[in-house]
Amino acid sequence: MNFRRTLGARTLTHDRVTNLAGEDIGRVEELMIDVITGRVAYAVLSFGSVMGFGGKLFAMPWSAITIDESKQTFLVDVTKEALERMPGFDKAHWPDLGDLDYANGVYRQWGVTPYWA
């Protein structure tokens, strides 16, 4: 797959997220930047919402994502059933990866190594 190495954050928000089975599992609401390292800490995945209401939000580690620029889609290795069981968060309580116990759990549930490890 041919892709650009850098993309504007604004061009990535609200893009679709699909799983390996090709199922639409949500949209990227925001990209969260680690202001100390300058790296994308995680993308915020909205799952199960209808017209922006309800559903769950997830901290999706950047290293768990593949971008298909031609389709403007994020590709992740997770099933809908797994997302239904995973702990998420709501719009009023976004996670802070400064809590390393929480942050390590987020990366572990997606099966990827934290970028600070």
N, CA, C and O atoms as CSV, one atom per row, in Angstrom:
chain,resi,resn,atom,element,x,y,z
A,1,MET,N,N,0.844,-1.160,0.000
A,1,MET,CA,C,0.000,0.000,0.000
A,1,MET,C,C,0.898,1.235,0.000
A,1,MET,O,O,1.845,1.323,0.782
A,2,ASN,N,N,0.607,2.152,-0.849
A,2,ASN,CA,C,1.359,3.393,-0.940
A,2,ASN,C,C,0.633,4.472,-0.137
A,2,ASN,O,O,-0.570,4.668,-0.305
A,3,PHE,N,N,1.362,5.172,0.736
A,3,PHE,CA,C,0.734,6.209,1.534
A,3,PHE,C,C,1.746,7.301,1.851
A,3,PHE,O,O,2.960,7.103,1.783
A,4,ARG,N,N,1.201,8.455,2.197
A,4,ARG,CA,C,2.053,9.551,2.626
A,4,ARG,C,C,2.480,9.303,4.061
A,4,ARG,O,O,1.732,8.729,4.852
A,5,ARG,N,N,3.675,9.735,4.387
A,5,ARG,CA,C,4.187,9.512,5.734
A,5,ARG,C,C,3.568,10.462,6.758
A,5,ARG,O,O,3.498,10.125,7.940
A,6,THR,N,N,3.126,11.623,6.334
A,6,THR,CA,C,2.483,12.561,7.245
A,6,THR,C,C,1.131,12.984,6.694
A,6,THR,O,O,0.963,13.163,5.487
A,7,LEU,N,N,0.181,13.138,7.589
A,7,LEU,CA,C,-1.164,13.581,7.237
A,7,LEU,C,C,-1.625,14.579,8.293
A,7,LEU,O,O,-1.239,14.467,9.456
A,8,GLY,N,N,-2.426,15.531,7.913
A,8,GLY,CA,C,-2.981,16.480,8.869
A,8,GLY,C,C,-3.981,15.790,9.774
A,8,GLY,O,O,-4.790,14.984,9.314
A,9,ALA,N,N,-3.926,16.104,11.060
A,9,ALA,CA,C,-4.842,15.479,12.018
A,9,ALA,C,C,-6.290,15.728,11.634
A,9,ALA,O,O,-7.132,14.843,11.790
A,10,ARG,N,N,-6.589,16.907,11.138
A,10,ARG,CA,C,-7.958,17.239,10.747
A,10,ARG,C,C,-8.457,16.328,9.634
A,10,ARG,O,O,-9.657,16.066,9.545
A,11,THR,N,N,-7.556,15.840,8.783
A,11,THR,CA,C,-7.986,14.970,7.685
A,11,THR,C,C,-8.302,13.554,8.178
A,11,THR,O,O,-8.902,12.766,7.446
A,12,LEU,N,N,-7.908,13.230,9.398
A,12,LEU,CA,C,-8.115,11.890,9.930
A,12,LEU,C,C,-9.323,11.785,10.850
A,12,LEU,O,O,-9.911,10.711,10.979
A,13,THR,N,N,-9.697,12.877,11.487
A,13,THR,CA,C,-10.840,12.805,12.393
A,13,THR,C,C,-12.118,12.607,11.596
A,13,THR,O,O,-12.284,13.141,10.500
A,14,HIS,N,N,-13.003,11.833,12.172
A,14,HIS,CA,C,-14.300,11.452,11.612
A,14,HIS,C,C,-14.197,10.423,10.494
A,14,HIS,O,O,-15.202,10.106,9.858
A,15,ASP,N,N,-12.991,9.891,10.240
A,15,ASP,CA,C,-12.859,8.802,9.276
A,15,ASP,C,C,-13.428,7.518,9.881
A,15,ASP,O,O,-13.458,7.343,11.099
A,16,ARG,N,N,-13.875,6.633,9.002
A,16,ARG,CA,C,-14.423,5.338,9.422
A,16,ARG,C,C,-13.336,4.454,10.012
A,16,ARG,O,O,-12.155,4.588,9.691
A,17,VAL,N,N,-13.760,3.553,10.875
A,17,VAL,CA,C,-12.890,2.510,11.415
A,17,VAL,C,C,-13.543,1.186,11.070
A,17,VAL,O,O,-14.715,0.964,11.372
A,18,THR,N,N,-12.781,0.306,10.435
A,18,THR,CA,C,-13.286,-1.024,10.107
A,18,THR,C,C,-12.377,-2.068,10.741
A,18,THR,O,O,-11.223,-1.792,11.071
A,19,ASN,N,N,-12.916,-3.268,10.902
A,19,ASN,CA,C,-12.092,-4.355,11.425
A,19,ASN,C,C,-11.606,-5.225,10.270
A,19,ASN,O,O,-11.902,-4.949,9.107
A,20,LEU,N,N,-10.864,-6.266,10.596
A,20,LEU,CA,C,-10.272,-7.111,9.552
A,20,LEU,C,C,-11.318,-7.849,8.725
A,20,LEU,O,O,-11.040,-8.280,7.606
A,21,ALA,N,N,-12.526,-7.993,9.279
A,21,ALA,CA,C,-13.614,-8.644,8.545
A,21,ALA,C,C,-14.331,-7.654,7.624
A,21,ALA,O,O,-15.261,-8.032,6.911
A,22,GLY,N,N,-13.906,-6.401,7.638
A,22,GLY,CA,C,-14.519,-5.385,6.796
A,22,GLY,C,C,-15.752,-4.732,7.395
A,22,GLY,O,O,-16.429,-3.950,6.727
A,23,GLU,N,N,-16.050,-5.050,8.659
A,23,GLU,CA,C,-17.213,-4.463,9.325
A,23,GLU,C,C,-16.905,-3.044,9.785
A,23,GLU,O,O,-15.820,-2.776,10.302
A,24,ASP,N,N,-17.846,-2.151,9.598
A,24,ASP,CA,C,-17.730,-0.784,10.084
A,24,ASP,C,C,-17.952,-0.813,11.592
A,24,ASP,O,O,-19.020,-1.219,12.050
A,25,ILE,N,N,-16.958,-0.388,12.368
A,25,ILE,CA,C,-17.110,-0.438,13.821
A,25,ILE,C,C,-17.161,0.945,14.459
A,25,ILE,O,O,-17.291,1.049,15.679
A,26,GLY,N,N,-17.064,1.988,13.682
A,26,GLY,CA,C,-17.188,3.310,14.272
A,26,GLY,C,C,-16.434,4.372,13.499
A,26,GLY,O,O,-16.144,4.226,12.311
A,27,ARG,N,N,-16.125,5.450,14.212
A,27,ARG,CA,C,-15.426,6.602,13.632
A,27,ARG,C,C,-14.379,7.112,14.609
A,27,ARG,O,O,-14.483,6.905,15.818
A,28,VAL,N,N,-13.373,7.779,14.067
A,28,VAL,CA,C,-12.375,8.437,14.903
A,28,VAL,C,C,-12.903,9.817,15.253
A,28,VAL,O,O,-13.181,10.629,14.371
A,29,GLU,N,N,-13.037,10.073,16.536
A,29,GLU,CA,C,-13.549,11.359,17.004
A,29,GLU,C,C,-12.428,12.375,17.208
A,29,GLU,O,O,-12.615,13.571,16.986
A,30,GLU,N,N,-11.269,11.891,17.631
A,30,GLU,CA,C,-10.178,12.802,17.980
A,30,GLU,C,C,-8.867,12.038,17.999
A,30,GLU,O,O,-8.849,10.819,18.169
A,31,LEU,N,N,-7.780,12.759,17.825
A,31,LEU,CA,C,-6.441,12.206,18.010
A,31,LEU,C,C,-5.852,12.892,19.236
A,31,LEU,O,O,-5.852,14.119,19.331
A,32,MET,N,N,-5.353,12.098,20.166
A,32,MET,CA,C,-4.800,12.628,21.407
A,32,MET,C,C,-3.276,12.573,21.339
A,32,MET,O,O,-2.694,11.515,21.100
A,33,ILE,N,N,-2.643,13.715,21.549
A,33,ILE,CA,C,-1.197,13.858,21.422
A,33,ILE,C,C,-0.551,13.854,22.794
A,33,ILE,O,O,-1.012,14.540,23.707
A,34,ASP,N,N,0.511,13.083,22.940
A,34,ASP,CA,C,1.355,13.127,24.133
A,34,ASP,C,C,2.214,14.377,23.979
A,34,ASP,O,O,3.138,14.399,23.165
A,35,VAL,N,N,1.919,15.408,24.748
A,35,VAL,CA,C,2.600,16.690,24.549
A,35,VAL,C,C,4.056,16.661,24.992
A,35,VAL,O,O,4.822,17.556,24.632
A,36,ILE,N,N,4.451,15.666,25.756
A,36,ILE,CA,C,5.855,15.534,26.170
A,36,ILE,C,C,6.694,14.960,25.029
A,36,ILE,O,O,7.779,15.465,24.739
A,37,THR,N,N,6.191,13.905,24.382
A,37,THR,CA,C,6.970,13.240,23.333
A,37,THR,C,C,6.602,13.705,21.926
A,37,THR,O,O,7.367,13.499,20.984
A,38,GLY,N,N,5.433,14.331,21.780
A,38,GLY,CA,C,4.977,14.749,20.467
A,38,GLY,C,C,4.384,13.618,19.642
A,38,GLY,O,O,4.139,13.792,18.448
A,39,ARG,N,N,4.151,12.475,20.246
A,39,ARG,CA,C,3.594,11.319,19.540
A,39,ARG,C,C,2.084,11.257,19.709
A,39,ARG,O,O,1.537,11.789,20.674
A,40,VAL,N,N,1.415,10.604,18.763
A,40,VAL,CA,C,-0.015,10.342,18.929
A,40,VAL,C,C,-0.134,9.234,19.971
A,40,VAL,O,O,0.321,8.111,19.756
A,41,ALA,N,N,-0.743,9.562,21.086
A,41,ALA,CA,C,-0.905,8.578,22.156
A,41,ALA,C,C,-2.014,7.596,21.818
A,41,ALA,O,O,-1.859,6.386,21.984
A,42,TYR,N,N,-3.139,8.130,21.341
A,42,TYR,CA,C,-4.244,7.266,20.949
A,42,TYR,C,C,-5.240,8.043,20.102
A,42,TYR,O,O,-5.294,9.273,20.128
A,43,ALA,N,N,-6.022,7.282,19.355
A,43,ALA,CA,C,-7.158,7.837,18.625
A,43,ALA,C,C,-8.401,7.490,19.435
A,43,ALA,O,O,-8.466,6.426,20.050
A,44,VAL,N,N,-9.374,8.373,19.439
A,44,VAL,CA,C,-10.621,8.117,20.144
A,44,VAL,C,C,-11.611,7.509,19.154
A,44,VAL,O,O,-12.015,8.147,18.182
A,45,LEU,N,N,-11.987,6.271,19.423
A,45,LEU,CA,C,-12.935,5.532,18.593
A,45,LEU,C,C,-14.323,5.649,19.198
A,45,LEU,O,O,-14.511,5.331,20.373
A,46,SER,N,N,-15.297,6.098,18.422
A,46,SER,CA,C,-16.697,6.051,18.868
A,46,SER,C,C,-17.320,4.801,18.270
A,46,SER,O,O,-17.218,4.556,17.068
A,47,PHE,N,N,-17.960,4.020,19.112
A,47,PHE,CA,C,-18.522,2.730,18.718
A,47,PHE,C,C,-19.955,2.639,19.219
A,47,PHE,O,O,-20.232,2.904,20.388
A,48,GLY,N,N,-20.856,2.264,18.332
A,48,GLY,CA,C,-22.229,2.007,18.735
A,48,GLY,C,C,-23.087,3.240,18.881
A,48,GLY,O,O,-24.202,3.153,19.396
A,49,SER,N,N,-22.597,4.392,18.440
A,49,SER,CA,C,-23.435,5.590,18.557
A,49,SER,C,C,-24.317,5.732,17.322
A,49,SER,O,O,-23.982,5.258,16.236
A,50,VAL,N,N,-25.433,6.387,17.517
A,50,VAL,CA,C,-26.361,6.660,16.427
A,50,VAL,C,C,-26.442,8.168,16.277
A,50,VAL,O,O,-26.922,8.870,17.167
A,51,MET,N,N,-25.967,8.660,15.138
A,51,MET,CA,C,-25.948,10.093,14.849
A,51,MET,C,C,-25.250,10.880,15.967
A,51,MET,O,O,-25.673,11.980,16.323
A,52,GLY,N,N,-24.168,10.293,16.516
A,52,GLY,CA,C,-23.382,10.976,17.532
A,52,GLY,C,C,-23.892,10.832,18.950
A,52,GLY,O,O,-23.310,11.412,19.866
A,53,PHE,N,N,-24.969,10.074,19.165
A,53,PHE,CA,C,-25.535,9.913,20.498
A,53,PHE,C,C,-25.375,8.482,20.976
A,53,PHE,O,O,-25.488,7.532,20.201
A,54,GLY,N,N,-25.108,8.346,22.278
A,54,GLY,CA,C,-24.961,7.029,22.867
A,54,GLY,C,C,-23.650,6.388,22.474
A,54,GLY,O,O,-22.732,7.061,22.006
A,55,GLY,N,N,-23.570,5.107,22.663
A,55,GLY,CA,C,-22.365,4.381,22.305
A,55,GLY,C,C,-21.256,4.568,23.322
A,55,GLY,O,O,-21.431,5.212,24.356
A,56,LYS,N,N,-20.125,3.993,23.003
A,56,LYS,CA,C,-18.953,4.051,23.865
A,56,LYS,C,C,-17.800,4.692,23.111
A,56,LYS,O,O,-17.744,4.665,21.882
A,57,LEU,N,N,-16.890,5.264,23.870
A,57,LEU,CA,C,-15.645,5.783,23.318
A,57,LEU,C,C,-14.514,4.908,23.817
A,57,LEU,O,O,-14.554,4.399,24.937
A,58,PHE,N,N,-13.499,4.736,22.973
A,58,PHE,CA,C,-12.344,3.923,23.332
A,58,PHE,C,C,-11.057,4.662,23.011
A,58,PHE,O,O,-10.961,5.367,22.006
A,59,ALA,N,N,-10.077,4.491,23.875
A,59,ALA,CA,C,-8.723,4.934,23.572
A,59,ALA,C,C,-8.085,3.820,22.749
A,59,ALA,O,O,-7.829,2.728,23.258
A,60,MET,N,N,-7.833,4.102,21.481
A,60,MET,CA,C,-7.303,3.111,20.541
A,60,MET,C,C,-5.843,3.474,20.249
A,60,MET,O,O,-5.590,4.451,19.545
A,61,PRO,N,N,-4.877,2.711,20.775
A,61,PRO,CA,C,-3.463,3.053,20.575
A,61,PRO,C,C,-3.115,3.210,19.099
A,61,PRO,O,O,-3.557,2.433,18.252
A,62,TRP,N,N,-2.326,4.217,18.816
A,62,TRP,CA,C,-1.937,4.500,17.438
A,62,TRP,C,C,-1.254,3.299,16.802
A,62,TRP,O,O,-1.430,3.046,15.610
A,63,SER,N,N,-0.477,2.555,17.584
A,63,SER,CA,C,0.238,1.399,17.045
A,63,SER,C,C,-0.682,0.230,16.727
A,63,SER,O,O,-0.241,-0.742,16.113
A,64,ALA,N,N,-1.954,0.297,17.128
A,64,ALA,CA,C,-2.922,-0.762,16.820
A,64,ALA,C,C,-3.670,-0.480,15.522
A,64,ALA,O,O,-4.541,-1.252,15.119
A,65,ILE,N,N,-3.328,0.627,14.872
A,65,ILE,CA,C,-4.093,1.108,13.718
A,65,ILE,C,C,-3.268,1.033,12.441
A,65,ILE,O,O,-2.070,1.316,12.440
A,66,THR,N,N,-3.926,0.650,11.363
A,66,THR,CA,C,-3.374,0.780,10.020
A,66,THR,C,C,-4.284,1.759,9.287
A,66,THR,O,O,-5.506,1.691,9.417
A,67,ILE,N,N,-3.697,2.657,8.527
A,67,ILE,CA,C,-4.489,3.641,7.792
A,67,ILE,C,C,-4.537,3.258,6.323
A,67,ILE,O,O,-3.508,2.993,5.703
A,68,ASP,N,N,-5.750,3.233,5.772
A,68,ASP,CA,C,-5.933,3.058,4.340
A,68,ASP,C,C,-6.328,4.423,3.800
A,68,ASP,O,O,-7.508,4.774,3.765
A,69,GLU,N,N,-5.329,5.187,3.379
A,69,GLU,CA,C,-5.562,6.565,2.946
A,69,GLU,C,C,-6.494,6.636,1.745
A,69,GLU,O,O,-7.312,7.551,1.650
A,70,SER,N,N,-6.381,5.686,0.836
A,70,SER,CA,C,-7.211,5.736,-0.373
A,70,SER,C,C,-8.699,5.603,-0.046
A,70,SER,O,O,-9.539,6.154,-0.758
A,71,LYS,N,N,-9.030,4.876,1.023
A,71,LYS,CA,C,-10.431,4.701,1.427
A,71,LYS,C,C,-10.803,5.588,2.608
A,71,LYS,O,O,-11.940,5.551,3.080
A,72,GLN,N,N,-9.853,6.384,3.087
A,72,GLN,CA,C,-10.038,7.219,4.272
A,72,GLN,C,C,-10.613,6.393,5.417
A,72,GLN,O,O,-11.629,6.740,6.020
A,73,THR,N,N,-9.926,5.292,5.691
A,73,THR,CA,C,-10.389,4.333,6.687
A,73,THR,C,C,-9.240,3.921,7.601
A,73,THR,O,O,-8.098,3.768,7.165
A,74,PHE,N,N,-9.567,3.745,8.872
A,74,PHE,CA,C,-8.657,3.148,9.838
A,74,PHE,C,C,-9.004,1.665,9.911
A,74,PHE,O,O,-10.182,1.308,9.927
A,75,LEU,N,N,-8.009,0.811,9.954
A,75,LEU,CA,C,-8.215,-0.635,10.037
A,75,LEU,C,C,-7.624,-1.125,11.350
A,75,LEU,O,O,-6.462,-0.856,11.655
A,76,VAL,N,N,-8.438,-1.854,12.132
A,76,VAL,CA,C,-7.985,-2.395,13.414
A,76,VAL,C,C,-8.379,-3.863,13.531
A,76,VAL,O,O,-9.345,-4.318,12.918
A,77,ASP,N,N,-7.611,-4.588,14.331
A,77,ASP,CA,C,-7.845,-6.015,14.549
A,77,ASP,C,C,-8.664,-6.202,15.819
A,77,ASP,O,O,-8.125,-6.513,16.881
A,78,VAL,N,N,-9.976,-6.009,15.694
A,78,VAL,CA,C,-10.880,-6.188,16.832
A,78,VAL,C,C,-12.265,-6.526,16.278
A,78,VAL,O,O,-12.661,-6.041,15.217
A,79,THR,N,N,-12.982,-7.355,17.006
A,79,THR,CA,C,-14.346,-7.693,16.594
A,79,THR,C,C,-15.336,-6.785,17.313
A,79,THR,O,O,-15.009,-6.166,18.326
A,80,LYS,N,N,-16.534,-6.716,16.784
A,80,LYS,CA,C,-17.595,-5.945,17.453
A,80,LYS,C,C,-17.877,-6.521,18.839
A,80,LYS,O,O,-18.113,-5.781,19.794
A,81,GLU,N,N,-17.849,-7.841,18.935
A,81,GLU,CA,C,-18.115,-8.494,20.219
A,81,GLU,C,C,-17.055,-8.130,21.252
A,81,GLU,O,O,-17.374,-7.913,22.421
A,82,ALA,N,N,-15.804,-8.062,20.830
A,82,ALA,CA,C,-14.738,-7.681,21.751
A,82,ALA,C,C,-14.926,-6.243,22.227
A,82,ALA,O,O,-14.729,-5.950,23.406
A,83,LEU,N,N,-15.306,-5.348,21.319
A,83,LEU,CA,C,-15.538,-3.954,21.705
A,83,LEU,C,C,-16.683,-3.843,22.708
A,83,LEU,O,O,-16.623,-3.022,23.623
A,84,GLU,N,N,-17.707,-4.646,22.548
A,84,GLU,CA,C,-18.835,-4.606,23.481
A,84,GLU,C,C,-18.406,-4.987,24.886
A,84,GLU,O,O,-19.001,-4.524,25.860
A,85,ARG,N,N,-17.369,-5.836,25.011
A,85,ARG,CA,C,-16.880,-6.277,26.316
A,85,ARG,C,C,-15.784,-5.379,26.883
A,85,ARG,O,O,-15.564,-5.370,28.094
A,86,MET,N,N,-15.094,-4.624,26.028
A,86,MET,CA,C,-13.970,-3.806,26.473
A,86,MET,C,C,-14.447,-2.589,27.256
A,86,MET,O,O,-15.493,-2.014,26.953
A,87,PRO,N,N,-13.661,-2.199,28.277
A,87,PRO,CA,C,-14.016,-0.961,28.984
A,87,PRO,C,C,-13.737,0.245,28.099
A,87,PRO,O,O,-12.685,0.339,27.466
A,88,GLY,N,N,-14.664,1.133,28.065
A,88,GLY,CA,C,-14.499,2.368,27.303
A,88,GLY,C,C,-14.622,3.548,28.244
A,88,GLY,O,O,-14.384,3.419,29.445
A,89,PHE,N,N,-14.991,4.690,27.708
A,89,PHE,CA,C,-15.205,5.869,28.537
A,89,PHE,C,C,-16.294,6.711,27.900
A,89,PHE,O,O,-16.693,6.472,26.760
A,90,ASP,N,N,-16.775,7.709,28.651
A,90,ASP,CA,C,-17.837,8.550,28.101
A,90,ASP,C,C,-17.283,9.937,27.783
A,90,ASP,O,O,-16.158,10.274,28.151
A,91,LYS,N,N,-18.093,10.727,27.096
A,91,LYS,CA,C,-17.643,12.026,26.607
A,91,LYS,C,C,-17.253,12.984,27.722
A,91,LYS,O,O,-16.507,13.934,27.482
A,92,ALA,N,N,-17.737,12.755,28.922
A,92,ALA,CA,C,-17.436,13.655,30.045
A,92,ALA,C,C,-16.185,13.245,30.818
A,92,ALA,O,O,-15.717,14.006,31.664
A,93,HIS,N,N,-15.636,12.072,30.551
A,93,HIS,CA,C,-14.505,11.556,31.338
A,93,HIS,C,C,-13.459,10.907,30.437
A,93,HIS,O,O,-13.334,9.682,30.406
A,94,TRP,N,N,-12.712,11.729,29.706
A,94,TRP,CA,C,-11.684,11.206,28.809
A,94,TRP,C,C,-10.480,10.744,29.611
A,94,TRP,O,O,-10.129,11.366,30.614
A,95,PRO,N,N,-9.840,9.657,29.182
A,95,PRO,CA,C,-8.707,9.122,29.949
A,95,PRO,C,C,-7.460,9.991,29.835
A,95,PRO,O,O,-7.240,10.690,28.846
A,96,ASP,N,N,-6.663,9.917,30.883
A,96,ASP,CA,C,-5.365,10.589,30.895
A,96,ASP,C,C,-4.311,9.488,30.977
A,96,ASP,O,O,-4.234,8.773,31.976
A,97,LEU,N,N,-3.516,9.355,29.948
A,97,LEU,CA,C,-2.507,8.290,29.952
A,97,LEU,C,C,-1.364,8.597,30.911
A,97,LEU,O,O,-0.386,7.851,30.957
A,98,GLY,N,N,-1.468,9.684,31.679
A,98,GLY,CA,C,-0.508,9.945,32.745
A,98,GLY,C,C,-0.637,8.924,33.868
A,98,GLY,O,O,0.313,8.719,34.623
A,99,ASP,N,N,-1.792,8.281,33.992
A,99,ASP,CA,C,-2.008,7.190,34.935
A,99,ASP,C,C,-1.485,5.923,34.250
A,99,ASP,O,O,-2.184,5.318,33.437
A,100,LEU,N,N,-0.256,5.529,34.585
A,100,LEU,CA,C,0.395,4.433,33.859
A,100,LEU,C,C,-0.312,3.090,34.009
A,100,LEU,O,O,-0.262,2.269,33.093
A,101,ASP,N,N,-0.969,2.848,35.143
A,101,ASP,CA,C,-1.722,1.596,35.276
A,101,ASP,C,C,-2.849,1.555,34.246
A,101,ASP,O,O,-3.049,0.547,33.568
A,102,TYR,N,N,-3.572,2.650,34.140
A,102,TYR,CA,C,-4.643,2.730,33.153
A,102,TYR,C,C,-4.075,2.633,31.739
A,102,TYR,O,O,-4.575,1.870,30.912
A,103,ALA,N,N,-3.032,3.406,31.470
A,103,ALA,CA,C,-2.442,3.454,30.132
A,103,ALA,C,C,-1.932,2.083,29.693
A,103,ALA,O,O,-2.162,1.672,28.555
A,104,ASN,N,N,-1.253,1.385,30.573
A,104,ASN,CA,C,-0.764,0.045,30.224
A,104,ASN,C,C,-1.923,-0.899,29.932
A,104,ASN,O,O,-1.831,-1.737,29.036
A,105,GLY,N,N,-3.027,-0.767,30.692
A,105,GLY,CA,C,-4.212,-1.592,30.451
A,105,GLY,C,C,-4.832,-1.318,29.088
A,105,GLY,O,O,-5.275,-2.244,28.408
A,106,VAL,N,N,-4.864,-0.051,28.685
A,106,VAL,CA,C,-5.400,0.314,27.373
A,106,VAL,C,C,-4.594,-0.374,26.278
A,106,VAL,O,O,-5.161,-1.015,25.393
A,107,TYR,N,N,-3.291,-0.242,26.338
A,107,TYR,CA,C,-2.453,-0.845,25.306
A,107,TYR,C,C,-2.524,-2.372,25.345
A,107,TYR,O,O,-2.512,-3.022,24.299
A,108,ARG,N,N,-2.598,-2.943,26.548
A,108,ARG,CA,C,-2.677,-4.404,26.679
A,108,ARG,C,C,-3.966,-4.937,26.051
A,108,ARG,O,O,-3.941,-5.969,25.382
A,109,GLN,N,N,-5.103,-4.238,26.262
A,109,GLN,CA,C,-6.371,-4.745,25.715
A,109,GLN,C,C,-6.393,-4.719,24.196
A,109,GLN,O,O,-7.159,-5.458,23.578
A,110,TRP,N,N,-5.562,-3.875,23.581
A,110,TRP,CA,C,-5.461,-3.840,22.113
A,110,TRP,C,C,-4.322,-4.722,21.603
A,110,TRP,O,O,-4.127,-4.849,20.395
A,111,GLY,N,N,-3.566,-5.335,22.531
A,111,GLY,CA,C,-2.511,-6.272,22.131
A,111,GLY,C,C,-1.273,-5.618,21.544
A,111,GLY,O,O,-0.579,-6.226,20.729
A,112,VAL,N,N,-0.985,-4.375,21.951
A,112,VAL,CA,C,0.196,-3.681,21.442
A,112,VAL,C,C,1.061,-3.175,22.601
A,112,VAL,O,O,0.583,-2.985,23.720
A,113,THR,N,N,2.324,-2.966,22.308
A,113,THR,CA,C,3.268,-2.484,23.301
A,113,THR,C,C,3.174,-0.971,23.423
A,113,THR,O,O,3.169,-0.269,22.412
A,114,PRO,N,N,3.100,-0.457,24.650
A,114,PRO,CA,C,3.062,1.003,24.820
A,114,PRO,C,C,4.313,1.658,24.236
A,114,PRO,O,O,5.409,1.104,24.319
A,115,TYR,N,N,4.142,2.825,23.654
A,115,TYR,CA,C,5.273,3.504,23.026
A,115,TYR,C,C,6.306,3.971,24.039
A,115,TYR,O,O,7.440,4.263,23.659
A,116,TRP,N,N,5.952,4.051,25.316
A,116,TRP,CA,C,6.903,4.490,26.339
A,116,TRP,C,C,7.681,3.332,26.951
A,116,TRP,O,O,8.597,3.546,27.745
A,117,ALA,N,N,7.313,2.093,26.579
A,117,ALA,CA,C,7.984,0.918,27.162
A,117,ALA,C,C,9.338,0.677,26.518
A,117,ALA,O,O,10.038,-0.266,26.886
